[in-house]
Structures are given as C-alpha cells and as structure tokens.
C-alpha cells in the first residue's frame, strides 16, 4: 500500500512539476512572439501615428481659419447693426420733419 501511495505521490508531483515547466516555457515563447509582432508592425504603427497627427494638424488649422472667419463676420454684423441703428435714427428724424411739414401745409390751407 505504501508503494501505491509513493507511485501516486510521484505521479502527482511529476505532473505538477511538468505543468509548471510547461506554463513557464509557454510564457517565454509568448513573450518572444509578442515582441516579434510588435517589431513587425512598428513601422505601420508609426505611419498611422504620423497620419493621425497630420489629420489633427489639418483639423486644427481649419478650426483656426473658421475662428478667424467668425471674428471677421461678427465685426461685420456689429458694423451693420450700428448702421441700422443710425438709419433708424435718420428715419425717425425724417418722420418728425415730415410731420412738421404736414402741420405747416395744413396751417397754410386753413389760412
């Protein structure tokens, strides 16, 4: 019976030891293959980064141009609003003058 236990313990410990070495070797193998994958795709990754950076720079430039256009258009709108206010005052003045002239004409007709 002791011999059977020794055989079982030896088999279990041998299996466990074998499993540990298998996991360790697989880990080393994966590490090497992962590095190979990164090494193969490094150029592509940097090209993608460069492309994305160029797109970002283009978008940033377009945004800055649009900001400039908004500032220019805002100034034009402010100028047009000032012109409209001035024209409104002129219209009010002309309306008052027409009212005064109408009163004068009415008073001349009455005489």
One Martini backbone bead per residue (centre of mass of N, CA, C, O) as a GRO file, in nm:
protein
  111
    1UNK     BB    1   0.057   0.064  -0.020
    2UNK     BB    2   0.302   0.248  -0.008
    3UNK     BB    3   0.371   0.213  -0.304
    4UNK     BB    4   0.115   0.344  -0.413
    5UNK     BB    5   0.157   0.619  -0.285
    6UNK     BB    6   0.428   0.678  -0.418
    7UNK     BB    7   0.320   0.672  -0.706
    8UNK     BB    8   0.107   0.892  -0.677
    9UNK     BB    9   0.293   1.118  -0.575
   10UNK     BB   10   0.484   1.111  -0.817
   11UNK     BB   11   0.274   1.171  -1.035
   12UNK     BB   12   0.168   1.438  -0.923
   13UNK     BB   13   0.440   1.588  -0.897
   14UNK     BB   14   0.521   1.548  -1.192
   15UNK     BB   15   0.276   1.694  -1.314
   16UNK     BB   16   0.319   1.965  -1.174
   17UNK     BB   17   0.606   2.015  -1.277
   18UNK     BB   18   0.530   1.997  -1.574
   19UNK     BB   19   0.325   2.231  -1.570
   20UNK     BB   20   0.518   2.454  -1.483
   21UNK     BB   21   0.711   2.429  -1.728
   22UNK     BB   22   0.498   2.477  -1.946
   23UNK     BB   23   0.415   2.761  -1.860
   24UNK     BB   24   0.698   2.888  -1.871
   25UNK     BB   25   0.756   2.827  -2.173
   26UNK     BB   26   0.506   2.972  -2.288
   27UNK     BB   27   0.579   3.251  -2.182
   28UNK     BB   28   0.843   3.278  -2.339
   29UNK     BB   29   0.721   3.237  -2.620
   30UNK     BB   30   0.518   3.474  -2.614
   31UNK     BB   31   0.718   3.699  -2.572
   32UNK     BB   32   0.867   3.659  -2.840
   33UNK     BB   33   0.615   3.686  -3.029
   34UNK     BB   34   0.527   3.969  -2.939
   35UNK     BB   35   0.787   4.113  -3.023
   36UNK     BB   36   0.763   4.038  -3.321
   37UNK     BB   37   0.500   4.183  -3.375
   38UNK     BB   38   0.593   4.465  -3.297
   39UNK     BB   39   0.831   4.475  -3.497
   40UNK     BB   40   0.657   4.441  -3.758
   41UNK     BB   41   0.447   4.703  -3.671
   42UNK     BB   42   0.600   4.969  -3.615
   43UNK     BB   43   0.589   5.120  -3.883
   44UNK     BB   44   0.280   5.127  -3.903
   45UNK     BB   45   0.229   5.278  -3.640
   46UNK     BB   46   0.389   5.535  -3.715
   47UNK     BB   47   0.225   5.600  -3.967
   48UNK     BB   48  -0.044   5.635  -3.818
   49UNK     BB   49   0.050   5.859  -3.632
   50UNK     BB   50   0.126   6.058  -3.855
   51UNK     BB   51  -0.154   6.072  -3.986
   52UNK     BB   52  -0.307   6.170  -3.735
   53UNK     BB   53  -0.141   6.428  -3.692
   54UNK     BB   54  -0.208   6.557  -3.966
   55UNK     BB   55  -0.512   6.564  -3.925
   56UNK     BB   56  -0.503   6.737  -3.671
   57UNK     BB   57  -0.360   6.979  -3.803
   58UNK     BB   58  -0.576   7.033  -4.015
   59UNK     BB   59  -0.812   7.077  -3.820
   60UNK     BB   60  -0.681   7.307  -3.663
   61UNK     BB   61  -0.652   7.498  -3.902
   62UNK     BB   62  -0.951   7.510  -3.977
   63UNK     BB   63  -1.046   7.618  -3.704
   64UNK     BB   64  -0.882   7.881  -3.713
   65UNK     BB   65  -1.013   7.989  -3.970
   66UNK     BB   66  -1.304   7.992  -3.859
   67UNK     BB   67  -1.250   8.188  -3.631
   68UNK     BB   68  -1.169   8.423  -3.811
   69UNK     BB   69  -1.436   8.439  -3.965
   70UNK     BB   70  -1.612   8.494  -3.719
   71UNK     BB   71  -1.481   8.759  -3.639
   72UNK     BB   72  -1.535   8.910  -3.901
   73UNK     BB   73  -1.847   8.868  -3.904
   74UNK     BB   74  -1.901   9.004  -3.634
   75UNK     BB   75  -1.802   9.282  -3.719
   76UNK     BB   76  -2.003   9.318  -3.951
   77UNK     BB   77  -2.256   9.298  -3.778
   78UNK     BB   78  -2.194   9.536  -3.595
   79UNK     BB   79  -2.186   9.743  -3.825
   80UNK     BB   80  -2.476   9.692  -3.927
   81UNK     BB   81  -2.617   9.762  -3.662
   82UNK     BB   82  -2.518  10.053  -3.653
   83UNK     BB   83  -2.642  10.136  -3.923
   84UNK     BB   84  -2.936  10.072  -3.847
   85UNK     BB   85  -2.954  10.270  -3.613
   86UNK     BB   86  -2.890  10.521  -3.775
   87UNK     BB   87  -3.124  10.489  -3.977
   88UNK     BB   88  -3.345  10.502  -3.763
   89UNK     BB   89  -3.283  10.792  -3.675
   90UNK     BB   90  -3.327  10.918  -3.953
   91UNK     BB   91  -3.620  10.827  -3.983
   92UNK     BB   92  -3.726  10.974  -3.735
   93UNK     BB   93  -3.646  11.257  -3.829
   94UNK     BB   94  -3.805  11.253  -4.096
   95UNK     BB   95  -4.081  11.205  -3.969
   96UNK     BB   96  -4.086  11.468  -3.809
   97UNK     BB   97  -4.051  11.658  -4.054
   98UNK     BB   98  -4.307  11.568  -4.199
   99UNK     BB   99  -4.499  11.648  -3.974
  100UNK     BB  100  -4.429  11.949  -3.979
  101UNK     BB  101  -4.502  11.996  -4.278
  102UNK     BB  102  -4.798  11.909  -4.253
  103UNK     BB  103  -4.875  12.130  -4.053
  104UNK     BB  104  -4.806  12.366  -4.240
  105UNK     BB  105  -4.995  12.291  -4.469
  106UNK     BB  106  -5.250  12.296  -4.297
  107UNK     BB  107  -5.219  12.596  -4.212
  108UNK     BB  108  -5.227  12.715  -4.505
  109UNK     BB  109  -5.510  12.611  -4.583
  110UNK     BB  110  -5.662  12.764  -4.358
  111UNK     BB  111  -5.573  13.057  -4.470
   0.00000   0.00000   0.00000
